[in-house]
Every structure is written in C-alpha cells, then in structure tokens.
C-alpha cells in the first residue's frame, strides 16, 4: 500500500492519537502507523482515574474511545504494521513498513512512547514480567514483588491482589512512593484487610481448641472481602454489567452478611463500602 498525507504519525498511543486529533481539526490529512494495536501502554492500565469526564475507566476502554474520536475526523490508521525504515531528508518524508507499505508525508511525528525499563541487575527470580494483565494469572497463591512506586506499579498491584497472589511486596528506589494517594490507599487498605482475614484463618487452623464454626466464619469474611474487591474494581472500570452480576451473586451467597462492619479510624468499613457501591451501581 502507498499513500501520501500531510501528517504521518509513527505510534498510536495516547500521544500519537492526540497529535492526530489536533492535526485533523486543522483540516490536515493524517495517517497513524502503529506496530501493534492503538493504545500503547494505556491499554494495559486496569483503572484510569485522571482523565476529565471519566471518574474511572479501564485503559483499553479509554483508548477505544480515543480511536473512535480520531477516526471520526477522517484519520487513517494502520495497525500491526511496524516501521522499518524512515527517510526524513528532503520532501516528501517517507517511511517503509514490515508489510511492504510505503507512506509519504510533508511532516512526520514520532510518537513511539516508552517501554518498560528492564531491571539493570541480575535477579534470582524465576521470571520477570512487565504486564500483570498478560501474565498475572500464573502467580495465584504465589509471592510477587513489584518494582517501582508509581501509579502503574500500584495499579498492577491492585490487579494482582484481585487475582489472588499470596503476598505482594512493592519496592521503590526513592524514599517515598509516587502513586496517587487514592491509589496507594486502595492497595494498602485491601492488603491490610486481606492480611487480617488470613491471619485469623491461620491462627484458627493452628489451634486445636478453635471450633469449626469460628474457622468457617473467618473464611466467610475473607471470601466476602475478595468479593467486595471484585465489585469495586468492576465498578471503577465502568463494567456495570459485570459489577451488577457480581452484586447479585454476592447477595445470593452464604457470606453476604460476613463483611466487617468496623474498620480503623479514617477507613470506610467494608459493609458500608459495599452498600455505597450497590447503591451507586443501581443508580447507574
């Protein structure tokens, strides 16, 4: 395929699509060339909460909306088509792709974004991953270490806890974490509640004097907290159908009344948080 446009953008992430939007609105012809699918790293972000007009949205849903917006302005998008050669000398500029295409343009914008930074040291870990959505399911009931203290690290951590990892540790080279306070609080609150529930279970299992009823109650509380977290994540991601289905299942479950009604000062009790989520989901 060949074609000429006023603007040629290499990279279909949020930066590339924003550039395409502005150029198209200026009545310029625009083409985006993306080696994978449009969206970039945002596609793998479980919850985005810092975009005006969206209280909370899954990264892939956000980028789908962005793509629909730029396509409505007539922007041509070439996906799964990697740029192999760029010629910027003279006019017109030209790129050649892995599919054998040649595209020309008056201006080329390089918006290839960034990639995960590999750890600069050898590790004793079995594997190192950069995407919990892609690889997290293999680590259920296992200990996981997350390197980095920004929004992405905490968002990945929340997702991993929801998958059921045994223990999650977040490390940061600086003297503080840089994730949004709300994201940090969500991760730490959930981890503390799960730890408390698991500690209760462990103590009951190790004591021969404890009754089966007490052990079952602790397990019910743990299951109730996990169900609450799933409902909260689905609501935050805008998955209202899934959220309502989880609420219905929780209402019909045997641990419906097992959510703790108290919490530490400044933390919303799980039972109250569930009531708020249920009311909000029904209102929408």
N, C-alpha and C positions, 0 to 999 in steps of 0.2 A: 504494500500500500504506500502511496505517496500523497503528499498534501502540503499546502502552504497555509500559514496563519500569521496574523500579526504578532501574536504572543505564543510561545511554546514553553510549557512549564514541565520540568522534569521532577516528578514527585507528586503523589496525590494525597498527601496528608492534610492536616488542618491548615498548614501554612500555604501549601500549593493551591488548595481549593479557595482559600481566602483571596489569594492573589488573582485567581481566575475570576472570582466574583466581581472584584473591583474593575478588572480589565474589561470584562463583558459589559458591565454597566457603563463603561466609557465607549461603548459601541466598537470595540475591537474584537476581531475573531481570535478565539483562544482554543488551544489544544493542550490537554494534560496527558502525559505519558507516565504510567506507573508500573513498576516491575512486578508488583503483587496485586492486591486489591486496594482500592482507595480507602483511606482512613488512617494508615500508618499505625503508630503505637497506640493511638487513642482507641482503636478497635478493641484492644485487649485490656482497656481500663474498665473495671467492673462497675464503678459508680463515679459519675462526673457531677459535681455539685457547685461548680464555679462559673457556669455559663448563664448569662442573663436570659430569663424567660423559662429556664428549666431548673426547678428546685432540685431535681435529681434525675439522672438519665444514664443508661448504660452507654459506654463509649461507642459501641457499634451502632446503636440506635441514633446517637448524635451524628455520627459520620454518614449514616444513610440519609438523614435529613439534609446534611450539607451537600451531599452528592445530588440529591433531587433538586436542591436550590440552584446549583450551578448548571445542571443540565437543562433546567427550565429557561436559562438565559442563553442557551444555544452552544454551550461549551462542549467540545468533542473530548471524549475520554477514552484512552487506550490503556487497557489493563492487562496484566500478566504479559508484559512486553518490556523487557529490560533494555535500557540504553547501553550500547556497547561502544559507540564512537560519537564524539562531539566535535564539530568544527565551528569555531567561533570567529575565525579570521574572515574579514570581508563580509559581504552581503550577497545573498541571504545566509543566515546561520543555518547549520544543518546537523541533524543527528541521525544515526543509524541504529536499528534495534536488533534484538536477538531473533525477531520474527522476519527479518529481512526487509523491514519497512524503512523508508527514508522520508523524514519530515523536515521542512524548512520553515523559517520564521524570521521576521525582522528583529525580534528580541527573544532571547532565551532566559528564562528564570530557573535557577537551580534551587529546588526546594526539597532536597532529599532527606531532610530531617536528621535524626540521630539514631544510633543503635545502642543496645545495652552495652555497658563497658565491662569487658571480661575482667575477672579478678586477676591482678598483676602478680599473684603469688600461687605457688602450688598448694593444693589442699589435699587433706586425707579423706575428703568426702567421696562417696561413690560416684555421684553425678552432680553437675552444676547446671541449673536451668535458669531461663530468663523469662518464663511465661507460665504463671500458675494456671491460667485457663487452659493452656495447651497440655501441661504435664502434671498438674497438681493431683489428679485423681490417683496416681500411683503411690502417693505418700500418705494415704489414710492410715491412721494408727501408728505413724512414724514421727520421729522428731525432725523438725525442719528449722533451718537457720535462714533468715532473710537478711541480706547485706544491704544496708542503706536505710536512711531515716526520713526520706521524703514522702510525698503523697503516694507515689507509685508503690513504694515498699509497704506502707500501711494498708493500702488498698489490696495489694496482693495478700497481705497477712490476713485481712478480714475474709477474703475468699478462701484461703487455705483452712482457716478455722471452721468455716462453714462446711468444708469437705470432710472434716473430722480428723485432722492431724493430731497426733498425741500431744506434742508440745511445740510451741512456736517461740523462737527467740529472734529478736530484731537487734542488730548491731549497727552502730553508726560511728564513723571515724572522728566526727566532731564532738563537742561537749554537750550537744543537745540535738533533739530531733527537729526536722524542718517541715514535717507534715502539718496540715491544718489542724488546729486544736480539736475541732469536732471529729476529725478522722482518728486522731490519736485516742481521744476519749472513747470512741465507739469500739476500737480494738481492745483497749485496756479493760473497759467495763465488761465486755464479753468474755475476755480471757479470765478475769477475776471471778466472774460468776461460774464459768465452766470449771475453773480450778477448785472453787469452793465445793461445787457439787461433786467433783471427782474425789476430792479429799474426804468428803463424807462417805462416799461409796467405799473408798479404800479402807477407811477406819472401820466401817461396819463389816467388811469382808474379813478383816484380820482379827476381829473379836468374836470369839465363840459364844459370848454371852448376849450378843445382839440378836434380836428377833428377825425372822424373815420379813415381817411386816415393815420394820424400820428400814431394812435394806431396800425393799421394793419402793418405799416412799422416796428414798434418796435417788433411786434410779428413775422414778417418775419425774422428779424435779429436774434431773439432768436432761431427760427427753423433752420436757416442756420447754426448757431454756433453748435447746437446739431448734425446736420447732419455732419458737419466738424469733430466733435469729434469722431463720429462713424466711419467715413472713416479713421481717424488717428489711432484709436485702431485696426481696422481690418488690416490695412497695417502693423502696428507694430507687430501684432500677426502672420503675414505671411498668413493671409486669403485673398489671392489675388483675388479669385473668388468673395467672398463677398464684398471686397473692390471695385472691378470694378462695381459690381451690384449697390452698394451704390452711386458710382460716376455717373453712368448712370441715376439713379433715381434723383439724385441731379441736374444733367444737365437738366432734363425734368421738374423739379419742378418750382413752381411760385416764389420761394425765391432764385433762382440761383444767382441773382445779389444783394442779400441782405447782403453779407459778408462785414464787415467793411474793409476799405482799409487803415486805420491808426491804430496805437497802441502806447502804451507807449514806450519810448526810450529803446532799447535793446530787445524788444519783436517783433517777426515777425507778421506783420498784418495778420489777418485771411484769407483775399483774396489771399495774396501771399503764405501763407502756403498751401492753397487748390491747387493752381497752381503747387506748388512743389510736393505735394502728387499725383496729377493727372498725372504729367509727369513721376514720378518715377514708378507709377503703370503700366502705358502704356509701359514703357521701359522694365519692367519685364515680 
